[in-house]
Every structure is written in C-alpha cells, then in structure tokens.
C-alpha cells in the first residue's frame, strides 16, 4: 500500500499541494515562534564594556517568596519558596570587593557604577576610571582624571584641556577633560570616566557598586573560580561567559522574559490553528477522492489497507513540507525578531539564536496534526462497506459522528466556563487572560458543527439569494445544500480567520483605550517636566517649581512595583506603585480619596486602593510591610484609602521613599497643575524660563498623554504582529481550501455546460456559491468573536461593544469576502477553460 500511496501522489498532485501548503506554513510559524522562545530563554547579549573581565558579580535580582503564609506555619512545618523577580537594580556593597580579593584564583577585583548622564547634550554613561580596565579602555592622550576632571572617548571629538558640561542627577557641572581613551571594540553607549570620589558622588549611592568584575590569575580554572566567588558572595549572582552580557545590559534579561511570553502565547495559538487547518485541509482532500476510495473498497481493498494508504500519502507530504519548514523557520524567526528590535520591544544588544530544537518541535507538531487527520480520514473511508461505497461516494451526507459531538460539547462547555469566569471573577483588563483563549474554544466548537449550522443558514438565505440572483443563485443554493459537507470545509477557515482576527484585535484596542482613559482621567497635570537621557530630576526641583507664579501644585511622578510581605500575599509580580509628592498629589492627580488625606503621604506612609485594603484587612493607621523594587524592606503606615478604576489600581507612596529604590534612583517626571485662571500655555512658558540652563524638558498635557499612548502602542504592536502572522496563515488556508474545492469540480462544470449553461452562467453560479460561503463564514466568525469580546467588555468597559474603529471589523469581513470570491472565481475560470466535453469526460482531476 505504501508503493500505491507514492503512485497516487504523482497522479494527484493538485490535491496534495493543498495539504503541503497547509503543513508547510503551519510548521514554519511554529518553528519561528520556537526560535523567539529560545532567544528569550537564552537572553544572550554580548558583553561590551565588561568584555575583558571573565567573571561578573551582580546583585541578586530574585528573592524567595513563601508559598504559604509564614504566620500560619508552625516551627517544624516544611517551608517552601518560589523565586520572584525584582524589577529594579539590586546594588552591591563595596565591602564585597575586598572580600572577593581573598578568593583563591582571583588576581584583582574592580567595582563599577554606571551613571546615566549627558555630555554636552549627548547621552552617555559615567564610571570611575578604575573600572576602565573592565573593557579595557586605554589612554590615547592625557592622563587619568582627578577631582573635577574626566576622561572621554576618542569618538567624542574632545581633547585634553577642553571643558565639557555633564548633566547628571538633575544638575549640570562643568569638568575639565584630562584625557582621551579608546576601547578595543564598539561600545553601544559612550563612556565618561571620573575620579573615584566624583563617580561615587554623582551615582547617588556612595559605598555601592552596580557590578563587580573579578579577574583571574593566569591558568586558573574560570568555572572553579566562579563557584568559589559565588560561595563568597552570598545572595549575589555570579556570571561568566556569554551570561556576562546580562550584567551590562539588564534589559536583555527582562526583555528575554517578555519574549518567552510572546513566543509561548503565539506559538501555542499557532499550534492549535495549524493542527486544525491541517486536519481540515486533509479531510477535504480525502473527501474529494471518495469515488476513488469507494472503488478500491468495492474491488476488495481492506479497511486496514485503505487506512495505510491514506496515512502513507499524508505522511509523505507532511515530511517533505516539515523538512522545508525546518529549513526556512530560522529565517522567519530572525525576521520577526528584527521587527521586535526595530520597534523597541527588545533591545538591539539581545542576540537572536535558533538551534535545532524549535525546528524539531515545529515539525513534530505538524507531523502530529497530519497523522491525526490522516488517521481520522482513513478510518472513515475504511468503515464504508463495499456495497455502499459507490453510493456513499457521490455526496458525503453524514457528518455528525460521536467524536464530533463530544468535542463540540467540550469546546462549548469550556468557552462558556471561561465566559462565566471572565464576568464573575475577573476585573479590569486582566479579564483578557480568560477572554482571549475563549475565542479558540468557541471556534473549535463551531467548527465541529459547521455542516449542520451551514445547512440551516443556507436554508434561511435561499430566498434572499434567489431574489438577488435568479436562476444562477438558485443553482448556487442547490449545489451548496447538496454538498453541504464540502461547503462547510470552505466555511470553516473563513470563520476561523474572521473570529480570531476580530476577537484579538478588538481585545487589544479595548485594552489600549482603557489604559489611556485611566491615565488621562487620573492625571490632572497641565504640564510635565522630564529628564532628557534618563539623567533624573533634582530632588529639590519640586520645591522650586511650586514657587513659580501660576503653579497650583507640583508632584514628582515615579513608577515601580512593590511586594506585600505583611499581610502575606503570594504574588510573584508584585503590585504597581506610584510615587508622588504629598503637597502636590491632590492638585496633579484626580485620585478619589475615600478616607484620610494625600497630604499626609510623607515619610514611610502609603495610600491604599479600597479593594487592596479590603483584601489585606487593613485600614487607616494600620502598618504594612513591603519589599520595594530593589529588595529593600520597609514598614509603611496607611494614611489614605482611594477609589481607583478597577483593574488599574496602584499603591501610592511618597516619591522620596520610592525613587531611591528604583534603577534610576531619581524621579524621571514631574506633574505640574496650573492655578485657576492661568492659561496652560502661559504656565508651560514660565516653566521653561524657570528651568533654563538645567537638564529638564518641559511639555504640555498633550505631550504627557501622547508619551503614555506611545508606550501602550508598543505593547499593542507586538500583539498585532504575532496575531497578524497567525491570521495570515488562516488567510492562506482559506484560499487553499477554496481553490482545492473549486478545481475539483471541473467535471461538474463541464456537464453543466453540456446541458445548456454558458460559461458566464457557470461563473456567476460559482460567484454566488463563494458569496454564500463567505457570508456564512463571516456570520459564524462574528459570533465566535462575540463569545470572547462581549464578556470582556462587560467587565472591563461596562459595555457590550468593544472600543475601536468599526472600520477594523469592516476591513476584516471585506478582506474575507474578497478572498473567498477570488479563491472561488479564479479556479472556476480556469476549470471552465476549453471545451465542456473534454472537462466532462476527463473527470475532476
């Protein structure tokens, strides 16, 4: 039977090309997502500034989060922990430098700080000159820096004796250029080197180091030394090899984690869609050969032989398709990664890597889909008795098998359960985590019963169709009803494309609009001050701004995440926190205070959202124990309770408490509110005058809102890219299925023309069939998307309809309709070329 399978592949190339296309693109997408996931897991970034040192020590960016409330455990109870990641840089004590020098195999140890600054308006990083050895930089002119002096890179165009303005920590100082240095390799961010005392002062963290470089003695085993250093640096992270890049570029590790999530969600969705599309395509291909398979049964072929033949054909096509997909998968993965880099989703220093495993996984998923689909198709063909074979081959009528019924019931039950959870349990945008998967379950459930639903809808639409198109439309309706299983095979991919596209795009636009609304409603500022190049705002700037005429209030604005320790909360993501200045918090934000006063937000205090207070069982005057973003612990007193938009709640802390425990160390923004009667434009101009000569940018409210919207748009773009790739695959499957279904009707079209129909009439009939199939698919896809969108919008937006332009939906259904018509009419035009008698006698091949 295997030899016969290969012969049928040669004779029926058209039918198997459709299967090849479905398998190839499915495996290709899964493999490319696998490459993105492997890149995220590895999070490889080539060290640049730290390239010369073999071992790097950084602060431990994780802490042990108890899996159970420690207060409820007895002394002899087993205590289990999980790692939670800290969002801000954890710094090291300088004292660790001297301790590490005594580790066997260590020749030297150098601590390093990195100071965000601008040198003559150009972004750079400041370091102590001692740490130049980590690259290593070498002087090409001048001398090492003393107090009030710097060494600059040779690319700066400066020379010894020049003066340079350095903006750091919200202030500008002038330094003398003592020397010029060059690095042996390209460095992403230019370096400026200070004396040790100046670097410690400008860092804002004297006695602390961002990283520590450990040099080994000649001939020492680097891995053995690394283990010894790790034993001496308890709680720190010790890196060697390619992992050192993460110490220099911490954003690579966090971006890697995001990349894993993106790839996992997209890859999982791709696998489900690919398996479904491959199964649908192979099923259609097998149905179109029902006459041939029926004849084989009639002449004595056993069911087992028939199953082996169908399985052999499918696996031969599948293996060829997956082999090609495995070869091209890394190219698509690298292109997707390049798009993410270009749009700022991941940093340029992150290195794309795809080994053999993602390609194998993609191929395995595709082959599994082929095997299951071929097994089901072959099993059905093998169950036909020889005496029924030819009659059964004419038109496939039976479609609702026990397996279909059970799968449909499970999918609809799962979709209903997710809808109930979304409405009853979830709040705010987080409801998308259950609403999103629901669309797949609804789509799969509808796909199981598409022949029955299509039959009902065809009956409902027959009269409008006949009124619209006369005899051609009537024939189209009759053909569709007679071949309802074949028509359902074309309806299903259209339903899938419309459902997935509509649901995912509108879920994203709704989340994006809700986030923008929450931000604009909460912020009442008429102007915003920012820190160019991330140098930070001076801590005393807020007091100076408050004294500017026309200012009603000013507040620093700091964002981070904090973790609740007492009372216990098991959350490895923490809670969002915003740092504000007490004197200006009420004027610059629209946060509704239900108890207490934001003016009391000074020192170690906190303002809690009402829902948090209820969850924690805390109120005004109570104390909470927090772990801040850099791991520091602090006890804070509740001084206010607030009513915030569900899903967008944040803890409010004094900016002076929160900012020092962020990576930047200072506030990067300041909100300013105009006094009554003062024109915001006038206020903005006064602020520019008040901050002239300082490293401060001044923008109006529109600039603040636009910056927030831009940040939201980056996240939305990721979703559009990945979902767009999956939708493109379903679009290919729509065209693939319709072309297969139409091209196989060459004999039917020939007979129709011999009985008196003209070629134009046949094409009009095919057009009406394509339109009917598209309409049914669009309606079902809309219903599927509503199963995810409506519950989410009820919870997040208190509305039945999503936020976003109606043009999105019109574009989706317009493209689906145009594609369905084109994929029907073009092959129909090709099938009706030549003499009808030739088509009628050559069959449907």
N, C-alpha and C positions, 0 to 999 in steps of 0.2 A: 504493500500500500504506500510505502514511502516513495518508491520509484514512481508510482502513479501520481502521487502528490506533486513531485517535481515536474512531471509532464504537464499537469494541469496549470501549473504556474506559468509555463511557457505559452500555453494556448490561451489563457485568460489573463493576459497582462493587465487589461483595463481594470478589472475588479480588484486585483491585488495591489495596484498602485494606490488606490484609496486607503487600504489598510496600511500600506507602507508609509504614506504621508501622516496618518494619524499617529502611528507608533513613533516615527522619527521625531516629529515636533514635540510629542509628549515627553519622550526620553530626553530630548535636548533641553527643554525647560527645567526638568527636574535636575538634570546634571549641572546646569548653570547655577541653580539655587544651591546645590550642594557645594559648588566652588565658593560661593559667597559665605556659606556657613563655615567651611574650612578656614577661609580667610579670617572670619571673626573669631573662631576658636584659637587660631594661632596668634592673631593680633601682632604680627611681626612688623616691626619698624626698625630700619637700620639705624644704629646709633651714629650720631654725627659729632656733637660736641663732647660726648663721653666715649668716643671710639677707641681711645688709647688705653683705657683702663680695663682690665679683664673682669673685675668684679665690682658690682654696684650695690650699695645698700640704700634702701628707701624705707620710709615709714610704712608700717603695715596698714593697708587700705581696707582691711576687713576686721570685724570684731565678732566675738562669739555671742550669738543671740540664743538665749534659752528657749527650748521647745515647749517648756511648761513654766508656769508662774513660779519663780523660786520661793515666794512666800507661802505657797501651798505644799511644798515638799518638806519631808522630814530629813533629819540629818543623815540618815543612812539610805535615802532614796537615790536611785540612779539618775544622774543629771545629764541630759543630752542637749547638745548645742548644734546650731547651724551657722554658717558664715553669712554675715550681712555686710554689704559693701558700703563704705563711707564715701560720700560724694565729693568731699573736699580733701585737699592735700594734707597728709599727716607728716609733720616735720619731725626731725630727729634732734636730740640734744648733742651739742658739740662735744660733751664729755665722752661720747661713744668713739670719737676719733682717736683719743689717746688709748682707750681700752683695746681697740682693734689693732693697734700697732704691736701689741704683745702677742698676737696670734701667730703660731708657727707658720712659716712660709710667706709672711707678709713683709714687704720691703718698705712700703710707705702708704700712708692713708691721708686723703685730702677731702675736706668737707667743701660743699659748694652750695651757694644760694643763687637763685635766679630772680632778678628784679625786673618786672615789666617797666619799660621806660621808653622815652623818645629822645633821640639825639639829634638836635637841630631839626626836629619835626619828623624824623624817620624812626619807625618802630624798631626796637632792639631789646636785648636782654642784658642786664647788668650782672657782673660777677666780681668776686675778689680775684686779684691777679694770681694768687696761689693756685686757683683752680684751672688756670690756663694749661697746666700740664695734663689735664684730662683729655685734651683734644689731640695732640698738643699744639698750642699756638707758640710761635717763635717770633721774637722781636726782629724786625727788619730795619728799624730806625728808632733812635731814642733810648729811653731807659724805662725801668719798671715804675709804676705810679706811686707817688707819695700822697700825703694828705692834700686834698683839693685838686688832684691830678687824675687823668685817665689814660689808658692805652686803648686805641681804637683799631679797627680792622683796616687793612690796606685798601679795601674797596670803598672806604668812606670818603677818600679824596683829601683827608686832613693830613697834616704833618706836624712834627714836634714843634711846640711853641704856639700853635693855634689855640683859640678859645672855642669851646663848644657848650651850648646850652643843653642841659639834661633835665628833662621833665620826669619826675618820679614821686610817687606818693602825694600827688596833688600839688606839688611845688616845683618851681624851676630854679636850678642853680647853674652857675657858670663854672666850668672846670677847664684847667689848662691841659692840653694834650702833651703828655710826657713821652709817649712812644707810639709806634705803629707796629702791629703784629699781623702775621698771616697764618692761616690754617692750612693743613695739607690736603683738605678736601672741601667741597662745597658745604656751607652751613645754611640751613633754612632761615634762621633768624640771626641777624648780625649781633656780635658781642661787643660790649663796652666793659673794660676792666678797671676796677677801683682798688684803692688800698684796702686792706682787711677792715680797718676801722670805718671807712666810708661805706663799704659794702654792707657791713652789719647795721649801720645807722639807716641806710636807705631801704634795707629789706624790711624794717619794721619788726623783725624778730631776732634781736641780738641773742646770741647764745644758742641759736638754732641753725640747722642745715637742712636744705631741701633733699639733697642726696649726699652720699659719702662714697668716694672712689677708693678702691683698695688695689694697690699694685702688689704683684707677687714677685718673689725672688726668682732669678733665672733657674730654669729647670724644675720649678715647683709644679706639682700636680694641681691645676687650677680647680678641678672639681673637688679635690680633697680640701684645698684651702677654703673653697666656698662653703663646704659643710662646716668647717671649723669656725668660720666667720658667722655663719647662721647660728651656731651654738652660742657664740659670744654676744650676738645682737638679738637677744630675746625679744620677740614681738615685732621685729623688723622683717622686711622682705629682702632677700639677698638674691641677686640676679647675675647671670653670666651668659656669654654667647649672644645669640640674637635677641634674647629676652631683655638685654640692657636697654634696647630702644624704648621700652615702655617706661623706664625711669626718666628718660629725657623727654618723651612725649606721652604723658599720662592720658592724653585724649585718645591715643591709639587703643588703649585697653577698654575705655568706656565705649568708644565707637565700635570696637570689636564685639562687645556685648550687644549693642544695638543691632549690629549686622547679623548676629546669630538669631535674634528675634525676627528680624525682617525675613531672613532666609528660611527660618523654620515655618513661619506662617505662610509665606508664599509657596515654599516647597510642598508643604502639606496640602494646601489648596490645589496646587498643580498636580500632585499625585492623584487626588480624588477626581479632578476633572479629566486628567489623562486616562485613568482607568475606565471612567465612564464613557468617554469619547471613543476609545479603542474598542470597548465592548460593543457600543452602538454601531460603529462602522463595520466591524467584523460580522455582527449579526445581520446587518443589511446585505453585506456581500454574500453571506451564506443563503439568505432568503432568495436572492436573485438567482441562485443556482439550484433552486428547489426542484425544477424539472429534471435537471441532470442527476441530482442525488436520488430523486424518485425512480428514475430509470435504473440506476445502479441497484437500488433495493429490489426492483422488480425482476432483475436478471440473476438475483441470488447473492448479492453482496450482503454480508452480515452486518448488524449494527456496530459491532466492535471494529470491523474493518473500515466502516464509514467514519467512525469517530477518529480512528488513527489517521485516516487520510486528511480530514479537516484539520486535525491538530498538527499534522506534519506540515501542511501548507502554511498554516498560520505561524508556526514557529520558524519556518524557513524565512518568511517575510520579516517576522519580528526580529530575528537575529541579525539580518542584514541591516535593518533600519536602526537597531540599537547600536550596532558597531559604528555606523556613520555618526550617530548622535553622540557617542562617546568621544569620537574624534573632534567634533565641532563644539561640544559642550564648553570646553575651556575658553573658546573664543567668545561665545555669547556671555559667559560668566565674566570675563575680563571687560567686555563692553559695558555690561550692566554696572560693574564696579567703577568703571571710568565715569559713567553718568552720575553715580553717587558722589564721587570725588568732585566732579565738576560743579555740582550743585551744593557743595558744602555739607553733605550728610556725613561723610567720613573724611578724615584729614588726608592730605596728599602723602604724608610720610608712611601711611599704612600700606603694606605691600600685599598685592593680590597673589594668592597661591592656591592652585588646584592640583591635587595629586590624583592618584588612580581611584581612590575610594568613592568620591562623588559620582564619577562616571559609571562605576560598577553599580552604585545604588540606583542611579537613573535607569541604567539598562535593566537591572533586576526588577524595578517597579514596572517598567514597560513590558518585559517578558512575562511577568506575573499576570498583568492585565490581559495579554494576548492568550496565555494559557487558560485562564478562567473563561474568557469569552469564547475561545475555540472549543473548550470542553462543553460549555452550555449549548453552543450552536450544534456541535456534533452529536450531543446527546439527544437533542430534539429531532434532528434528522434521522438518527438511528432508531427512534421509537416508532416511526411510521411503519405500519405493516405493509408488505408488498402489494396486497390487493387494494390498499387505499392510497398508494404512493402517487399515482398519476393524478388522481382527483385532488389530492391534497396539494399537489404542486401548482395547480392552476392559480389559486388565490389563497394566501395564508389568512385564515379567519380566526383561529384560536390563538389567543394571546395571554389571557389571564391564567397563569399557572399558580399553583400553591406557593411557589418560591416568590413570584412577583407580589402576590397578595401579602405574604408575611413581611417582605422587605418594605413594601409601601406602608403597611401598618406601623412598622418600627420607625420609619423615617418621619411619618406624620406625627407619631407619638413623641418622638424626640424634638421635632420642631415646635410642637405645642408646649412641651415641657420647658423648652428654652424661652418661649414667649411668656409663659407664666412667671418664670424666674426673673426675666427682664422687667416685667411690670411690677411684680410683688416684692422683689428683693433688691434689685439694683437701683442706684440713684445717679443722676448726672451722666456725664459722658462715658463713665465706666460701663454703662449698660451696653455699649457696643461690643464688649467682650463676649456677651452671650447672644446679642442680636446678630453679629457677624456670622458665626457658624450656623445659625438657624437657616440662612438662605440656602446653604448646601443641602441641608436635610430636606427642606421643602422642595428643592429642585429634584433631588433623587426620588422623593416620594411621588412627585408629579410624573417624573419620567417612567416610573413603574406602571402607571395607569394612563399614560398618554394615548394609547389606541382607543380606549373607551371614552376619554374626555374629547379626543379629536372627533370621534364618531358623533357624539352629542352636539358639539359645536358645529360640525358640518351640517347636521340636520337643521340647526337653528339658523344657519346662514344661507341655506339653499335658496330660499325665496328672494332675499335681497340680491343674491348673486345672479339669479335668473332674470330679475327685473333690470339689473345693471348691464348684463352681457348677453342676454338672449340665449340662442342655442349653444354658442361656444361655452358660455358659463355653465349651462345645464350639463353639458358633457363633462366639464371640469368637475362639477359636483358629483356626478355619477362615477367618474373614474376614481375620485378621492374616496367615496364611500365604498366602492368595490375593493380598492387596495388600501384600506384604512391602516393596516399594519405598516405597509410601505410608506404611507404618508406620515405616520407617527414617527418613523425613523428620521424624516426630514424636519418634523416639527420640533423634536427633542433638542437638537443643538441650538436652534433659534431660541427656544425657551431658556436654555442654559445661558446663552450669551446675553440675552436681554435681562434675565433675572440677576445674574452675577454683576453685570455692569451697572444696572440701575441701583441695586442694593448697596454695593460697595462705594460707588461714587457719592450717592446721596448720604450715606452714613458719614463719609468723610467731610462733605461740605457742611453737614449739620453740626458735626463736632467742631469744625473750624469756626463756624459762625457763632456757636455758643461760647467758645473760648474768647473770641473777640468781643462779644457782647459783655461777658463777665468782666473782662479787663476794662473796657470803656465805662461800664457802669460803676465800677469800684473806684476808678481813678478820676478825681475831680481837678487835676492839675491843669493850669493854663500854659505852663512852660515846663521844660525839663532840661536839667543840666547833666551833661555826660562827661566821661573821662576818655578822651581820644587815646587809642592804642592800649587801653586797659591799664593805664597808669594809676587809676583811682582818684577819688576826690579827697581833698584835705579834710581831716576830721573837724576842723574849726570853720570850714566854709559855710556850713548851715547857719551858724550864728551870724556871719557877715551878710548872708543873703536875707535873713529875716529882718535886717535893719535897712534893706533897700526900700525906698519910698514906693508905695503901691503894692507891697507884698503882704498878703493876708496870712500866709503861713508857708513854711518850707519844711520838707522832711526828706531825709536820706531814704533810699529805697534799695533794700538788699534782699536777695532771694537765696534760699538754701533748703535743705531738708534736715529734719531732726528726728530722733528716735525716742520713743517713750520707754522709760525704764521702770518708773514707779508712778502710777499703777502700771502693771505689766501689760505689754501689748506685743503680740508676735507678728511683727511686720518687718520684712527684710528690705522694704523700700522706704520706710520712714514716712513722715508726714511733711507736706510742704510748709515752709515757714517764710515769713516776710519780716524784714527788719525795718522799723520806722522810727522817726524822731518824735518823741511824745508831744512836744509843743506844736508841731505842725501836722500830726497824723489826722486829726479831725478835719482840718481845713483841706487837705490834699487828697483824702480818700472819702468814699461815700459808704464806708462800713457802718452798718447799723448796730449800735451798742444797745443791748437789752439790759445789761447790768454793769455797774462800775463806770470807769472813765478811762479813755485812751491817754489822757494827760498823766495818768499815774504809771504809764509804761516807761519806767526808768529803772536802772539797776537790773537786778535779777528778777524780772517780772514777765508776765505773759498774759495775752488776751486770747481766750479760747472760743472757738465757734460753739454755739449752743449744742450742736449734735455731738461734738467731741466731749463737752462737759458731761453730757448725759451718758455717753459710752464709758467715760472714765470714772463717773460718780464723783465728780469734783465741782466746786463752786467758788465764789468769791472768797478770798482769804486762804484757800487751800494751797498746798505745796505739791508741785510735780517734780520728778527727777528726769532730766533729759540728757541724752547724749547728742551733742552737736555734730555738725557735718564733718569735723576733723577728729572726732572721737572724744573730745573733751566732755566731761560730765559737769552738769550744773543743776542746782535746785532753784526753781523759779516759783514765785508766788502769783496766783491768779488774781488779776486786778480788774478784769473786764470780761464780759461774755458778749459775743457778737452773733448776729444773724446774717449768714452769708448764703449766696446762691448754692443750692445743692449740687454737689459734685465738684465745686471749685473752692471748697473751704481751705483756709490756711491759718496756721497759728501765727499770731502777731507777737514779735519780740522787739525789744529796743535795738535799734541799728547798732548802737555802741557795743551791745552784747554779741550780736550775731556776726557782724562784719569781720572781727578779728579771727573768727573761726571758719572763714572761707578761704579758698585758694588765693584770691586776690588780696585779701586782708583789709580792704577798704571798700566803701560803697562805690559803685560804678555809676549810679544815677541819683539825682535829687529832683523831687517833685516840688513845684512852686505854684501857689494859688494867688491869683490877683485879688486885690481888695475890691469891695463893691464900688462900681463906677469907674474902675480902671480898665482901659482897653487892653486886652491880652497882647496886642501887637506892641503897644507902648511899654508894657511890662517886659516883654522879650528884649526890646532895645535897651532898657535900663539894665537888665541883667547882663547883656553883652558889655555894656560900659563898666559895670561893677567887676566883671571878671576879666577885663582886658589885661593881657600880659600873663595870664595864668593858663595852665593846661586844662581848659574847660571849654566844652562846646555847649551852645545854647540852642534849643529848638522849641518849637511851639507844640501844642497838644497834638496836632495832626502828625508831627514827626514821631511823637511817642507812640501813637496808635499805629502808625504805619510800620514802625520797627517791630512792634508786637505781632502785627499781622504777617510780617515777613517771616518771623520765626515760626509762626503757625504754618505758613505756606510751605516751608521746607519739609516739615513732617508730612503735610498733605501730599507733596510732590512724590515722596517715597512710595506712598500708597498708590498713587496714580500710576507710577512707573511699573510696579510689580503687578498690580491688578490689570493694568493695560496689557502686559505681556500675556497674562492668562486669557484675557478677553481676545487678544489677537489669535491665540491658539483655538479658542472656540469658534471664532470667525472663520478660520481656516477649515475647521471641521464642518461648519455649516456649508461652505462652498463645496467641500469634498463630498459630503453626503448627498447634496442635491445634484451635483454633477454625476455621481455614480448612479443615483436613482433614475435620472433622465436619460442618460446614454444607453441604459439597458432596455429602453423602450423603443428601440429603432424598429423592431418588427411590428410592434403595435401601431406605431405611426404610419408605417408602410401600408398595413392592412386598412387603416382608416382612410388613407388617401385613395386606395383602390376602390373603396366603397363610395367615393364621390366627394370627399372633403378635399379642399385645396390646401396647399402648403400654408397659406396665410391663416386659414381657419385652424389648422393644427397648432400653429404657433400661438394664435390667440387663446386657444383652449389651454395650452401649456402655461401661458401667462396667467390665466385665471387660476389654474391649479397652484402656481407658485405664489400668487397673491393670497389665495385661501390658506395655504400652508404658513405663509409669513404672518397673516393675521392671527391664526390660532396660536402660533408660537409666541407672538408679541403679547397676546392677552394672557397666556399662561405664564410667561416670564414676568409680566407686571404683577400678577397675583403672587408669584413666588417672592418677588422683591418686597411686596407689601407685607408678607409674613415676617420679614426682618425689620423693615423700616417703621411700620406703624407702632409696634410695641416700644421700640427705642425712642421714637419721637414723643410718644405719650409720657414717657418717664423723663426724658431729658429736656424737652421743649414744651411740654403740655399742649401738644398739637398732634393731629392725625397726619399732617403733611410735613415732609422734610423741608429743610432750609436749603436753598439753592435755586438756580435759574431753571424754569421749565424747559428752556432750550436744551438742557442736558438730556432730559428724557426724550424730547422730540428728535434730537440728533441720534440717540441710541436706536429708537424704533425706525427712524428714517434709514439709517445705515443697514439695519437688519432687513427691512423691506426691500431696499435696493439690491442688497446682496442676494436675497432669496430669488428675486426676479431675474437678476443677471445669471445666477448659477442654474436657473431653470431654462431660460430662453436661449442662452448661448449654446449649451449642449443640445437643446431641442433643434435649434437651427442647423447644427452640424449633423444631427441624426436624420434630418429630413432632406439633406442634400442628395442629389442623384435621383434615379428612377424608383418609384414606390415599389415596383415589382421586385427589384433587387433587394430592397430592405425587407419585404415581406417573406422572401424565400431564404435569406441568409440568417434569419433569427435575430436574437437580441445581443449577440456578442459584439 
